[in-house]
């Protein structure tokens, strides 16, 4: 029995390690992940530019690599942008206030070990399902369309 448990444990660790290595190249559950032809900072700057140009509020731009450096750690370029529009977010919260934990929206750009840059954000449909929002399909559809447009601009597509 001990050998079986050891084999199962090692099998799990190997599988998890292989999955973790490939996770940057695959869709993460509930996230839209896109490769970017720009650097991390260019990707986030372009996203910030289009978001602001459409009247959406930018709440925070965070450089995780810079924060890691201050803590004595070396993290590949990783930046987060937090942004939102109460015209879209408020109706969702009116239906289910728990969605406020996922709002405002966030997008992250990072550089993987091979130097490839990625942009990811939460899929609005996933968030709607997570919070059991069944009465706001038009808002979710609009958010999905807008985020796709914004992210395509950010990645240079």
Secondary structure, 3 states (H helix, E strand, C coil): CHHHHHHHHHHHHHHHHHHHHHHHHCCCCCEEEEEECCCHHHHHHHHHHHHHHCCCEEEEEEEHHHHHHHCCCCCCCEEEEEEECHHHHHHHHHHCHHHHHHCCEEEEEEECCCCCEEEEEECHHHHHHHCCCCCCHHHHHHHHHHHHHHHHHHHCC
